[in-house]
C-alpha cells in the first residue's frame, strides 16, 4: 500500500506534469536517466528490481538508447542515456544481467572508495569488487566513469581536494580495469568554479544538473543535465521523464522543502 510520503511525491509529479507538455523531448534532445540502487529495500533512490526491468524493457522497445559517447558525438536523432551512480553490489547482481537481457548500454559513475578494499575500515558486504566491475565492462554494454573517490561534496572543496578526488577516481578505474575513464559526475549534483576547472582538465564531460534534459544544439558536455529515476515514479511518471516532461520536479521539491536525497 502506498505510504503518505509516496503519495505526496506522486502528487508533486502530477502537479508539474502539465507544464511539461511544452518541454517534452524534441528531435536531437538527450535525456540522461540517473539511477542509484536497484535493491527494493525502500527509499526513493532505490528502484525495485522488477520495476527497473519493466523500465529497461520499455526503453529497449520504444526508445533510442545511446551511450554517452554517442550522445556527445552529436547523434542527430537524440535519445536516452542510462546512468547509475555510486557502485554497489546490486549493480553486478541485478543491473548488469538486465542490461544484457535487454541489450541496453549504461554508464556507471563509480565512487571508487566504495569498491571492496579501497575504502577505510572493513569491507562493506554491499561493495562491488574490481573483478565484478571487469565482468561488467566485458559485456560491452558498461562504461565506467568517475564519481570522486570518497563521494565528496566538491562545492566547498579546495582545488587540491578536487584534483585529488577526481584524479584518484579516474586513475583507479584506468589501472584496475584497463579502460579509459573519460566521464565524471559530481556527487550530490553540486560543483563550484574550482571543481569545474579541474573537471575540464581531467575529463571529456561532467554531469551536474539534476532534473534537466539536454536540448539539441545547447548541450554543454561539462554541465550535463540528468533526470533522477525515483521509486515513486512507477511506469507512468518514468515514461514522462523519458519524454522530458518532468524537468520541473526539482523546483516543486524545493518549494515543498522535500527531495529524494540530501547532502550531508
C-alpha positions as CSV (number, residue, x, y, z in Angstrom):
1,X,0.0,0.0,0.0
2,X,1.4,3.4,-0.9
3,X,2.8,5.4,2.1
4,X,1.9,9.1,2.8
5,X,5.3,10.1,1.6
6,X,4.9,8.1,-1.6
7,X,1.5,9.7,-2.3
8,X,2.9,13.2,-1.6
9,X,5.7,12.6,-4.2
10,X,3.2,11.4,-6.8
11,X,1.2,14.5,-6.1
12,X,4.3,16.6,-6.8
13,X,4.9,14.9,-10.1
14,X,1.2,15.2,-11.1
15,X,1.2,18.9,-10.3
16,X,4.2,19.7,-12.5
17,X,3.5,17.3,-15.3
18,X,1.0,19.5,-17.3
19,X,3.7,22.2,-17.6
20,X,6.0,19.6,-19.1
21,X,3.8,19.2,-22.1
22,X,5.5,22.1,-23.9
23,X,9.0,21.0,-22.8
24,X,8.8,17.4,-24.0
25,X,11.8,15.9,-25.7
26,X,12.3,17.2,-29.2
27,X,14.4,15.6,-32.0
28,X,18.1,15.9,-31.0
29,X,17.4,16.3,-27.3
30,X,19.1,13.9,-24.9
31,X,17.6,12.7,-21.6
32,X,20.2,11.2,-19.3
33,X,18.5,9.0,-16.7
34,X,20.0,8.7,-13.3
35,X,19.6,5.6,-11.1
36,X,21.3,4.8,-7.8
37,X,20.4,1.5,-6.1
38,X,18.3,-1.4,-7.6
39,X,17.5,-3.4,-4.5
40,X,14.0,-2.6,-3.5
41,X,14.5,-2.3,0.3
42,X,12.9,1.1,0.4
43,X,13.7,4.8,-0.2
44,X,13.2,7.0,-3.3
45,X,16.6,6.3,-4.8
46,X,16.2,2.5,-4.5
47,X,14.3,1.2,-7.5
48,X,12.7,-2.2,-7.0
49,X,14.3,-4.7,-9.4
50,X,11.0,-5.7,-11.1
51,X,10.2,-2.1,-11.8
52,X,13.7,-1.5,-13.1
53,X,13.3,-4.4,-15.5
54,X,10.0,-3.0,-16.8
55,X,11.7,0.3,-17.3
56,X,14.5,-1.2,-19.3
57,X,12.1,-3.2,-21.4
58,X,10.2,-0.1,-22.2
59,X,13.4,1.7,-23.2
60,X,14.6,-1.3,-25.4
61,X,11.2,-1.5,-27.0
62,X,10.4,2.1,-27.7
63,X,13.4,4.4,-27.4
64,X,16.7,5.2,-29.0
65,X,19.1,4.3,-26.1
66,X,22.5,5.8,-26.6
67,X,25.9,5.6,-24.9
68,X,27.0,8.9,-23.6
69,X,29.8,9.0,-26.2
70,X,27.1,8.7,-28.9
71,X,25.1,11.4,-27.4
72,X,28.0,13.8,-27.1
73,X,29.2,12.9,-30.6
74,X,26.2,14.7,-32.0
75,X,23.8,11.8,-32.7
76,X,21.3,13.8,-34.8
77,X,18.3,11.9,-33.5
78,X,19.0,12.4,-29.8
79,X,17.6,9.8,-27.4
80,X,18.1,8.4,-23.9
81,X,21.2,7.6,-21.9
82,X,21.1,5.3,-18.8
83,X,23.5,6.2,-16.0
84,X,24.0,4.7,-12.5
85,X,25.7,6.5,-9.6
86,X,28.0,5.2,-6.8
87,X,28.5,1.5,-7.4
88,X,27.2,-1.2,-5.1
89,X,26.9,-5.0,-5.4
90,X,23.4,-4.8,-6.8
91,X,24.9,-3.2,-9.9
92,X,26.7,-6.5,-10.6
93,X,24.0,-8.8,-9.2
94,X,20.9,-7.1,-10.7
95,X,21.6,-4.2,-13.1
96,X,24.2,-5.8,-15.4
97,X,22.2,-9.0,-16.1
98,X,19.2,-6.9,-17.0
99,X,21.3,-4.6,-19.2
100,X,22.5,-7.8,-21.0
101,X,19.0,-9.2,-21.3
102,X,17.6,-6.1,-22.9
103,X,20.8,-5.0,-24.6
104,X,20.7,-1.6,-23.1
105,X,24.1,0.3,-22.6
106,X,24.8,2.1,-19.3
107,X,27.4,4.3,-17.7
108,X,28.4,3.7,-14.1
109,X,29.7,6.7,-12.4
110,X,31.9,4.9,-9.8
111,X,32.8,6.3,-6.4
112,X,36.0,4.2,-6.2
113,X,36.2,4.4,-2.4
114,X,33.1,2.2,-2.3
115,X,34.9,-0.7,-4.1
116,X,35.9,-3.6,-1.8
117,X,39.4,-2.9,-0.4
118,X,39.6,0.7,-1.4
119,X,37.8,2.5,1.4
120,X,38.7,2.8,5.1
121,X,37.7,0.2,7.6
122,X,36.2,-3.3,7.0
123,X,34.7,-4.1,3.6
124,X,31.0,-3.4,3.1
125,X,29.1,-6.6,2.2
126,X,27.3,-4.5,-0.4
127,X,30.6,-3.4,-2.0
128,X,31.5,-4.2,-5.6
129,X,34.8,-5.9,-6.4
130,X,37.1,-4.9,-9.2
131,X,36.6,-8.4,-10.7
132,X,32.8,-7.8,-10.8
133,X,33.4,-4.4,-12.4
134,X,35.7,-6.1,-15.0
135,X,33.0,-8.6,-15.8
136,X,30.5,-5.8,-16.3
137,X,32.8,-4.0,-18.7
138,X,33.4,-7.2,-20.6
139,X,29.8,-7.3,-21.6
140,X,30.5,-4.4,-24.0
141,X,27.5,-2.5,-22.5
142,X,29.0,-0.9,-19.4
143,X,31.2,2.2,-19.4
144,X,32.8,3.2,-16.1
145,X,33.2,6.9,-15.3
146,X,34.4,8.7,-12.1
147,X,32.3,10.0,-9.2
148,X,35.2,11.1,-7.0
149,X,36.9,8.6,-4.6
150,X,35.1,9.3,-1.4
151,X,31.7,10.6,-2.8
152,X,32.9,14.0,-1.8
153,X,30.9,17.3,-2.0
154,X,33.2,19.4,-4.2
155,X,31.1,22.6,-3.9
156,X,33.1,23.6,-0.9
157,X,36.4,21.8,-1.6
158,X,39.8,23.3,-2.3
159,X,41.4,22.9,-5.7
160,X,43.8,20.3,-4.3
161,X,40.9,18.3,-2.9
162,X,39.0,18.5,-6.1
163,X,42.1,17.3,-8.1
164,X,42.9,14.5,-5.6
165,X,39.3,13.2,-5.6
166,X,38.8,13.3,-9.3
167,X,42.3,12.1,-10.3
168,X,42.3,9.2,-7.8
169,X,38.9,8.0,-9.0
170,X,40.0,8.2,-12.7
171,X,43.4,6.5,-12.1
172,X,41.9,3.6,-10.1
173,X,39.4,2.9,-12.8
174,X,42.0,3.0,-15.5
175,X,44.6,1.0,-13.6
176,X,42.2,-1.7,-12.3
177,X,40.0,-2.1,-15.3
178,X,42.4,-1.2,-18.2
179,X,39.8,1.2,-19.8
180,X,39.8,4.9,-20.3
181,X,37.8,6.9,-17.7
182,X,36.7,9.9,-19.6
183,X,33.4,11.0,-17.9
184,X,32.7,12.4,-14.5
185,X,29.6,13.1,-12.3
186,X,29.5,15.4,-9.3
187,X,28.3,13.8,-6.1
188,X,25.1,15.5,-4.9
189,X,24.9,17.2,-8.3
190,X,26.8,20.2,-6.9
191,X,30.0,21.9,-8.1
192,X,32.0,25.1,-7.9
193,X,34.0,27.2,-10.4
194,X,37.2,25.5,-9.0
195,X,35.8,22.0,-9.4
196,X,34.5,22.9,-12.9
197,X,38.0,24.0,-13.9
198,X,39.6,20.8,-12.7
199,X,36.9,18.6,-14.3
200,X,37.5,20.2,-17.7
201,X,41.2,19.4,-17.4
202,X,40.7,15.7,-16.4
203,X,37.6,14.6,-18.3
204,X,35.7,14.9,-21.5
205,X,32.4,15.5,-19.8
206,X,30.8,16.2,-16.4
207,X,27.3,15.5,-15.2
208,X,26.0,18.2,-12.9
209,X,22.4,19.5,-13.2
210,X,19.6,17.3,-11.8
211,X,16.1,17.3,-13.4
212,X,17.2,18.9,-16.7
213,X,17.0,17.5,-20.2
214,X,19.8,18.3,-22.6
215,X,18.4,20.4,-25.5
216,X,19.7,19.9,-29.0
217,X,22.3,22.4,-30.1
218,X,22.9,23.6,-26.5
219,X,24.5,20.6,-24.8
220,X,27.4,21.6,-22.6
221,X,29.4,18.4,-22.0
222,X,30.7,19.7,-18.7
223,X,27.3,20.6,-17.4
224,X,25.2,17.7,-18.4
225,X,21.7,17.6,-17.1
226,X,20.3,14.3,-15.7
227,X,16.9,13.1,-14.7
228,X,16.7,11.1,-11.5
229,X,14.5,8.0,-11.7
230,X,12.8,7.5,-8.3
231,X,10.9,4.6,-6.8
232,X,7.7,6.5,-6.7
233,X,7.8,7.1,-10.5
234,X,6.4,3.7,-11.4
235,X,5.9,3.4,-15.1
236,X,3.7,6.4,-15.9
237,X,6.0,9.1,-14.5
238,X,9.0,7.2,-15.8
239,X,7.6,7.4,-19.3
240,X,7.0,11.2,-18.7
241,X,10.6,11.6,-17.6
242,X,11.9,9.8,-20.6
243,X,10.0,12.2,-22.8
244,X,11.5,15.2,-20.9
245,X,8.2,16.2,-19.4
246,X,9.1,16.3,-15.7
247,X,12.1,18.7,-15.6
248,X,10.0,20.9,-13.2
249,X,10.0,18.2,-10.5
250,X,13.1,19.7,-8.8
251,X,11.5,23.1,-8.4
252,X,8.4,21.6,-6.9
253,X,10.5,19.6,-4.3
254,X,12.4,22.8,-3.4
255,X,9.2,24.7,-2.8
256,X,7.8,21.9,-0.7
257,X,11.1,21.5,1.3
258,X,11.4,17.8,0.4
259,X,13.6,15.9,-2.0
260,X,14.7,12.4,-2.7
261,X,18.2,12.9,-1.2
262,X,20.0,15.5,1.0
263,X,23.6,16.4,1.2
264,X,25.4,15.7,4.4
